[in-house]
Amino acid sequence: MSGIMHDQQKSNKVAEVLRHKAVHESKIGKFHEALINFNKSLCHAEPNTSTIAVIYANRAAVYYQLNLYDKSLNNILLARECHNNTDILNDLDDLEEKCYENITDQIKYDDPWDYFKLSYPANKRIPFIIDCLEVKNDKKFGRYVTTTRALNAGDILAIEEPFFKILKVDPDDNEYPETNPYNYCANCLLDNYLDLIPCDDCLTTMFCSRKCMEEGNRMFHQYECNILDVLKETNNFRMAVRNFFVSLSICNKNIEELKLLMEESDEKNPTIFNFDLSLRENNSKDLLMAMMSLTHQTNVRVKDMTDVFQHHKLLKKLWSKEKEFINKFLERMMQVEILNFHGIKGQSLNAKSMFRRCVGDGSYAFCSLLNHSCCPNVMRIVVDNRMVLICERPIKAGEQLFDCYIGDSFYYKSKDHRQEELEDYNFTCDCQACANDYADILSGLLPVINHQTFRIAYTSYKDLQDPRKVLTIEQARKLAKKYSLILNQSYSDDSYPCKELVMLQLCIVKCFLTAAFSPIVFT
């Protein structure tokens, strides 16, 4: 990579310290910690040396112990590519033979997309949403999404990949751990069971494959690699800077083309419904225009980015000539980000803490069209890095789809508490929960309408809240279907919200979240 010199350089000495720590952890059965430290060690190791080959060989041995023989074989290949040390190669020959002997006993990976599928035919122009969804516009709601078909709880309505995305680290926020760069691919944000490969130049960027490395380098890392220390200081503007690099790459490094796209977006104000996205190889510019046209009324002040651009070999000339436009683009991206970007969460692979952890942020051109309600009828969950939109309770044909921007909605939060959290969005919520001041689930004030359904809902809700009872993925998927069926049979507008229906909603959310987990975790 070209540009500013790193503050820190690769060091086999540092890599060896981390490798020895990882080897020790693997010997005492701390495989998760071992794999993280092997990844840190790989990031510090000097490319094409025996040190990096040994690290891959050690990581191959750990994957063998974990019965992940395909991962072991991949690391054997990586070790051989790095160095031709005879002693290492001989050991790898033996390990490779063992892997092939046991490959039929390989732990089976769960493909979530065997389960998470659209519930109805896909839109022919937007193949990641169902065909009954439409976008409309009025004075009160602006642009919003409706359905032409009645929808049931448990229906999967959209499976959308992020357009812009970034892996986040925040030392001051435990939600974004400092170990994130050693857990996830910087390009696709997937963990690949921690089988990652390092950038040859910087210390905190890893990829899940050569393909992701090439794509990441082409789209953003060629600009970021040597200025990561400077980018850390941009704080909340880091995503906007990333979006500029990606947008510039989409326009083949032609900033005049990017200007024209932004002008066209401002003029036409398109959504993804204006484009045919069925031809994947041709849709990046269309999606970029749709992203730039999302709600962006928020006032922001652009941080001085001189340190990012002026001293960068690839960007210095562009900054001196196009500073005004770059600042304008960054301002637009910040305005869009505040109101429209979503957090991307992934499952921790640590068996001791299998919680969903914050991985980064992403932009979703369709999901961003959904309006807010503290009484939502759809929910969003992240599976891998894709946003899966699921119907949370029945929706009639012609009704609007409502998301909740603040997480727990009226189920757990008072009206005043909700409005405080909505301040960044610059509106006062008048949804049915706020207009009618719905009671939360813990208050005991929600009525019970059907006592038989309530007994089922209450027992199920308590079981799912019990930390001693751990659902398997298969159980969660079966229960999600069961609770959705009960809710659909019991639901009526007149009875909502009652205690049993809200509890069933919460059971459905819990089951779908668990259904997205990976069955493979490390001790």
C-alpha positions in Angstrom: 0.0 0.0 0.0 1.1 3.6 -0.7 0.8 6.6 1.5 1.7 7.8 5.0 4.1 5.6 7.0 2.6 3.5 9.8 3.4 4.5 13.4 4.0 0.8 14.0 5.7 -1.8 11.8 5.5 -5.5 11.4 7.8 -7.3 13.9 8.5 -11.0 14.1 9.6 -10.5 17.7 6.2 -9.2 18.7 4.6 -12.0 16.6 6.5 -14.7 18.5 5.4 -13.4 21.9 1.8 -13.5 20.8 2.3 -16.9 19.1 3.8 -18.5 22.3 0.8 -17.1 24.3 -1.6 -18.6 21.8 0.2 -22.0 21.9 0.0 -22.0 25.7 -3.7 -21.2 25.6 -4.4 -24.0 23.1 -2.6 -26.5 25.4 -5.0 -25.6 28.3 -8.1 -25.8 26.2 -8.7 -22.0 25.8 -9.2 -22.3 22.1 -11.1 -19.1 21.5 -8.3 -17.0 23.2 -5.7 -19.0 21.3 -7.2 -18.3 17.9 -7.6 -14.6 18.7 -3.9 -14.4 19.7 -2.8 -16.4 16.6 -4.6 -13.7 14.6 -2.9 -10.9 16.4 0.4 -12.7 15.9 -0.3 -13.1 12.1 -1.0 -9.3 11.9 2.4 -8.5 13.5 4.4 -11.2 11.6 6.6 -10.1 8.7 5.2 -11.5 5.4 6.8 -14.4 3.7 9.0 -15.4 6.6 9.2 -18.7 8.5 7.6 -16.9 11.5 4.3 -16.5 9.7 4.5 -20.0 8.3 4.8 -21.4 11.9 1.8 -19.4 13.0 -0.3 -20.8 10.3 1.0 -24.3 11.1 0.1 -23.8 14.8 -3.3 -22.5 13.9 -3.8 -25.6 11.6 -3.1 -27.8 14.6 -5.7 -26.0 16.7 -8.4 -26.4 14.0 -7.5 -30.1 13.8 -8.1 -30.4 17.6 -11.5 -28.7 17.1 -12.5 -31.2 14.3 -12.6 -28.4 11.8 -10.5 -30.3 9.3 -11.2 -28.0 6.3 -9.9 -25.0 8.3 -6.8 -27.0 9.3 -6.2 -27.9 5.6 -6.6 -24.3 4.6 -4.0 -23.2 7.2 -1.6 -25.9 6.0 -1.9 -24.5 2.5 -1.3 -20.9 3.8 1.8 -22.1 5.7 3.3 -23.7 2.6 2.6 -20.6 0.6 4.5 -18.4 3.1 7.8 -20.4 3.5 9.5 -23.6 2.5 11.1 -24.4 5.8 11.7 -28.2 5.6 10.9 -28.9 9.3 7.6 -27.1 9.1 6.7 -28.8 5.8 7.4 -32.3 7.2 5.1 -31.7 10.2 2.4 -30.3 7.9 2.6 -33.4 5.7 1.7 -35.5 8.8 -1.1 -33.2 9.8 -2.5 -33.0 6.3 -2.7 -36.8 6.2 -4.6 -36.9 9.5 -7.0 -34.3 8.2 -7.9 -36.3 5.1 -8.3 -39.5 7.2 -10.9 -37.7 9.4 -12.5 -35.3 7.0 -15.7 -37.4 6.9 -16.1 -36.7 10.7 -15.8 -33.0 10.1 -18.2 -30.9 12.2 -21.1 -29.9 10.0 -21.5 -26.2 9.4 -25.1 -24.8 9.6 -26.1 -22.7 6.6 -28.6 -20.2 7.9 -29.9 -19.5 4.4 -31.4 -23.0 4.4 -33.8 -21.6 7.0 -33.9 -17.9 6.4 -35.7 -17.6 3.1 -38.2 -15.2 1.7 -41.8 -16.3 2.5 -43.3 -15.2 -0.8 -42.0 -14.8 -4.4 -39.2 -12.2 -4.7 -39.7 -8.9 -6.4 -38.4 -9.3 -10.0 -36.5 -6.0 -9.9 -35.4 -6.1 -6.2 -34.8 -9.8 -5.6 -34.0 -9.5 -1.9 -37.5 -8.4 -1.0 -40.9 -10.0 -1.4 -43.0 -8.9 -4.4 -45.9 -7.4 -2.5 -44.0 -4.5 -0.9 -44.3 -1.0 -2.4 -43.0 2.4 -1.6 -45.4 5.4 -1.2 -45.0 9.0 -0.2 -47.1 11.5 1.7 -46.7 14.7 3.7 -46.8 13.1 7.2 -44.6 10.0 6.6 -42.5 11.0 3.7 -41.5 7.8 1.9 -42.8 4.6 3.5 -43.3 1.0 2.7 -46.7 -0.8 2.5 -47.8 -4.3 1.5 -50.4 -5.3 -1.1 -50.8 -8.7 0.6 -51.8 -9.6 4.1 -48.8 -10.8 6.0 -48.5 -13.1 9.0 -46.2 -13.1 12.0 -43.1 -15.1 11.2 -43.1 -14.2 7.5 -39.6 -13.2 6.1 -40.0 -10.1 4.0 -36.5 -9.1 3.1 -32.9 -10.3 3.2 -30.7 -7.3 2.4 -26.9 -7.1 2.2 -25.3 -3.8 3.4 -24.2 -1.4 0.7 -21.7 0.5 2.9 -20.3 -1.3 5.9 -17.4 -0.8 8.3 -15.9 -2.8 11.2 -15.8 -0.7 14.3 -13.5 -0.6 17.3 -14.1 1.8 20.2 -11.8 1.5 23.3 -14.3 3.7 25.2 -17.3 1.5 24.3 -17.4 -2.1 25.3 -20.0 -2.7 22.6 -17.3 -2.5 20.0 -14.4 -4.5 21.5 -10.7 -3.8 20.6 -10.4 -7.4 19.5 -13.0 -6.9 16.6 -10.2 -6.7 13.9 -9.0 -10.1 14.9 -12.5 -11.6 15.0 -14.0 -10.4 11.7 -13.1 -9.8 8.1 -12.7 -6.1 7.4 -14.5 -6.4 4.1 -17.5 -8.7 4.6 -17.6 -8.5 8.4 -18.0 -12.3 8.8 -15.9 -14.3 11.3 -15.1 -17.3 9.2 -14.6 -19.2 12.5 -11.6 -16.9 13.1 -9.8 -18.3 10.1 -8.5 -14.9 8.8 -5.5 -13.7 6.9 -3.7 -10.4 7.6 -3.0 -7.4 5.5 0.7 -7.5 4.5 1.3 -3.9 5.7 -0.9 -2.8 8.6 -1.4 -4.4 12.0 -5.2 -4.3 12.5 -6.8 -5.5 9.3 -7.7 -9.1 8.4 -9.7 -10.8 5.7 -11.6 -14.1 5.5 -10.2 -14.9 2.0 -8.0 -13.8 -0.8 -11.2 -12.7 -2.7 -12.3 -10.5 0.2 -8.8 -9.1 0.5 -8.7 -8.1 -3.2 -12.1 -6.6 -3.0 -11.4 -4.7 0.2 -8.1 -3.4 -1.1 -9.8 -2.2 -4.3 -12.7 -0.6 -2.6 -11.2 1.1 0.5 -8.1 -0.5 2.0 -5.8 0.9 -0.6 -6.6 4.3 0.8 -6.9 3.4 4.5 -4.1 1.0 5.1 -1.3 3.5 5.8 -3.5 6.1 7.6 -5.3 3.9 10.1 -3.8 5.8 13.0 -5.0 9.1 11.5 -8.5 7.6 10.8 -8.9 6.6 14.4 -8.9 10.3 15.3 -11.8 11.0 12.9 -14.2 9.3 15.4 -17.8 9.4 14.1 -16.6 10.6 10.7 -14.8 7.3 10.0 -17.8 5.8 8.3 -18.3 8.9 6.1 -14.6 8.7 5.0 -15.0 5.0 4.3 -18.1 5.8 2.2 -16.1 8.3 0.2 -13.4 5.8 -0.6 -15.9 3.2 -1.6 -17.9 5.6 -3.7 -14.8 6.9 -5.4 -13.9 3.3 -6.3 -17.4 2.6 -7.6 -16.8 5.5 -9.9 -13.5 4.1 -11.1 -11.6 6.8 -9.1 -13.3 9.4 -11.3 -14.5 12.2 -9.0 -16.3 14.0 -11.8 -18.5 10.9 -12.2 -19.2 10.9 -8.5 -20.2 14.5 -8.7 -22.6 13.7 -11.5 -24.1 10.8 -9.5 -24.7 13.1 -6.5 -26.3 15.8 -8.7 -28.6 13.2 -10.3 -29.5 11.8 -6.9 -30.4 15.2 -5.6 -32.5 15.9 -8.8 -34.4 12.6 -8.9 -34.5 11.7 -5.2 -34.7 8.0 -6.1 -35.3 4.9 -3.9 -34.2 1.4 -4.7 -37.7 0.9 -6.2 -36.6 3.1 -9.1 -33.9 0.7 -10.2 -33.6 -2.8 -11.6 -31.3 -4.5 -9.2 -31.7 -8.0 -10.6 -28.5 -7.5 -12.6 -26.0 -7.6 -9.8 -22.9 -6.6 -11.7 -24.5 -3.3 -12.8 -26.2 -2.0 -9.6 -23.5 -0.4 -7.5 -24.1 3.1 -8.9 -27.8 2.7 -8.6 -27.5 1.7 -5.0 -25.1 4.6 -4.4 -27.7 7.0 -5.7 -30.4 5.5 -3.6 -28.2 5.8 -0.5 -27.4 9.4 -1.2 -31.0 10.3 -1.5 -32.0 8.9 1.9 -33.3 11.3 4.6 -30.5 13.8 5.4 -32.0 16.9 7.0 -29.8 16.7 10.1 -27.3 19.5 10.5 -23.7 18.3 10.9 -20.4 20.0 11.0 -17.7 18.3 8.9 -14.5 17.7 10.8 -11.3 19.0 9.3 -10.0 16.1 7.2 -6.7 17.7 6.1 -4.6 15.1 8.0 -6.5 12.3 6.2 -6.1 13.6 2.7 -3.3 16.2 2.4 -0.5 13.9 3.4 -1.7 10.8 1.6 0.1 9.9 -1.6 -3.0 8.7 -3.4 -5.2 11.5 -2.2 -3.1 14.6 -1.8 -3.6 15.9 -5.4 -7.4 15.1 -5.3 -7.8 17.0 -1.9 -6.0 20.1 -3.2 -8.3 20.3 -6.2 -11.6 18.9 -4.8 -11.6 19.8 -1.1 -15.0 21.6 -1.4 -16.8 18.7 -3.0 -15.2 16.1 -0.7 -16.4 18.0 2.3 -19.8 18.3 0.8 -19.9 14.6 0.2 -18.7 13.8 3.7 -21.4 16.1 5.1 -24.0 14.2 3.1 -22.8 10.8 4.3 -22.8 11.9 7.9 -26.4 13.3 7.5 -27.5 10.0 6.0 -25.6 7.9 8.5 -27.1 9.5 11.6 -30.7 8.8 10.5 -30.3 5.6 8.4 -27.4 3.4 9.2 -27.9 0.3 11.3 -25.7 -1.6 13.7 -24.4 -4.9 12.6 -24.3 -7.5 15.3 -22.6 -10.9 15.2 -22.5 -13.9 17.5 -19.5 -14.3 19.8 -17.8 -17.6 19.1 -16.7 -17.7 22.7 -18.6 -20.5 24.4 -18.4 -18.6 27.7 -20.2 -15.6 26.5 -22.4 -16.4 23.5 -24.0 -13.0 23.3 -24.6 -10.9 20.2 -21.8 -8.4 19.9 -21.5 -5.2 17.9 -19.4 -5.7 14.9 -19.8 -2.5 12.9 -22.3 -0.4 11.0 -24.0 -0.8 7.7 -26.3 0.9 5.3 -29.4 -0.8 3.9 -31.2 1.0 1.2 -34.5 -0.8 1.6 -34.7 -1.2 5.4 -33.9 2.5 5.7 -37.2 3.3 4.0 -39.2 1.9 7.0 -40.7 4.4 9.4 -40.6 4.2 13.1 -43.2 3.0 15.6 -42.8 2.2 19.3 -45.4 -0.5 18.4 -43.6 -2.1 15.4 -45.1 -4.8 13.2 -41.7 -5.9 11.8 -38.4 -6.7 13.4 -34.8 -6.6 12.0 -32.2 -9.2 12.8 -28.7 -9.5 11.4 -27.8 -12.9 10.0 -24.2 -13.0 8.9 -24.0 -9.4 7.7 -27.5 -9.3 6.0 -30.5 -7.6 7.5 -33.4 -10.0 7.7 -36.8 -8.3 8.0 -39.4 -10.5 9.7 -43.1 -9.8 10.3 -43.7 -9.6 14.1 -47.5 -9.5 14.1 -50.1 -9.7 11.4 -50.3 -6.9 8.9 -53.3 -6.2 6.7 -53.1 -5.5 3.0 -52.6 -1.8 2.4 -51.0 -1.2 5.9 -47.6 0.4 6.4 -44.6 -1.6 7.7 -43.2 -0.1 10.9 -39.8 -0.7 12.4 -38.7 0.4 15.9 -35.5 2.6 15.8 -34.8 2.2 19.5 -34.7 -1.5 20.2 -37.2 -2.5 23.0 -40.1 -0.3 22.0 -43.1 0.1 24.4 -42.6 -3.5 25.7 -39.9 -2.3 28.2 -39.8 1.5 28.0 -42.0 4.3 29.0 -43.2 7.0 26.6 -40.9 9.6 28.0 -37.9 7.2 27.9 -38.7 6.4 24.3 -38.9 10.0 23.2 -35.6 10.8 24.8 -34.0 8.1 22.7 -35.7 9.4 19.6 -34.3 12.9 19.9 -31.5 12.3 17.3 -34.2 11.6 14.7 -35.8 15.1 15.1 -39.5 14.0 15.4 -42.0 13.5 18.2 -43.5 10.1 17.9 -47.3 9.8 17.7 -47.5 6.1 16.9 -50.4 4.1 18.5 -48.3 3.2 21.5 -47.5 6.8 22.2 -50.9 8.2 21.3 -52.6 5.7 23.6 -49.7 5.5 26.2 -49.5 1.7 26.1 -48.3 0.1 29.3 -45.1 -1.8 29.2 -44.9 -5.6 29.8 -43.4 -5.3 33.3 -46.0 -2.9 34.6 -48.7 -5.5 35.0 -51.2 -3.1 33.5 -51.6 -4.8 30.1 -54.9 -6.7 30.1 -55.4 -10.4 29.6 -58.0 -11.2 26.9 -57.8 -14.9 26.4 -56.7 -16.8 29.5 -55.9 -20.0 27.7 -53.6 -18.2 25.2 -52.1 -16.3 28.1 -51.1 -19.5 30.0 -49.3 -20.7 26.9 -47.6 -17.3 26.3 -46.7 -16.8 29.9 -45.1 -20.2 30.3 -43.2 -19.9 27.0 -42.0 -16.4 27.9 -40.7 -17.5 31.3 -39.0 -20.5 29.8 -37.2 -18.4 27.3 -36.1 -15.9 29.9 -34.6 -18.7 32.1 -30.8 -18.7 31.7 -30.6 -22.3 32.8 -32.7 -23.4 29.7 -30.5 -23.0 26.6 -32.3 -23.4 23.3 -30.7 -25.3 20.4 -30.9 -23.7 17.0 -33.2 -26.4 15.8 -35.5 -25.9 18.8 -35.5 -22.2 18.3 -36.6 -22.6 14.7 -39.4 -24.9 15.6 -40.6 -22.7 18.4 -40.5 -19.6 16.2 -42.9 -21.4 13.8 -45.1 -22.5 16.7 -45.4 -19.1 18.4 -46.0 -17.4 15.1 -48.9 -19.8 14.4 -50.5 -19.2 17.9 -50.1 -15.4 17.5 -51.7 -15.4 14.0 -54.6 -17.4 15.3 -55.1 -15.3 18.4 -54.5 -11.8 16.9 -57.1 -9.1 16.4 -56.7 -5.3 16.2 -59.3 -5.0 19.0 -57.3 -7.1 21.5 -53.9 -5.7 20.8 -51.9 -4.9 22.9 -52.9 -7.5 25.5 -50.4 -9.3 27.7 -50.6 -12.7 25.9 -50.0 -11.2 22.4 -47.1 -9.1 23.5 -45.5 -12.0 25.3 -45.9 -14.1 22.1 -44.2 -11.3 20.1 -41.3 -11.4 22.5 -41.0 -15.2 22.2 -40.9 -14.9 18.5 -38.2 -12.3 18.6 -36.1 -14.4 21.0 -36.5 -17.6 18.9 -35.5 -15.9 15.6 -32.5 -14.4 17.2 -31.4 -17.8 18.5 -32.2 -19.4 15.2 -29.5 -17.1 13.6 -26.7 -18.4 15.9 -23.9 -20.6 14.8 -23.8 -24.0 16.3 -20.0 -23.9 16.4 -18.4 -22.1 19.3 -14.9 -22.4 21.0 -14.1 -22.9 24.6 
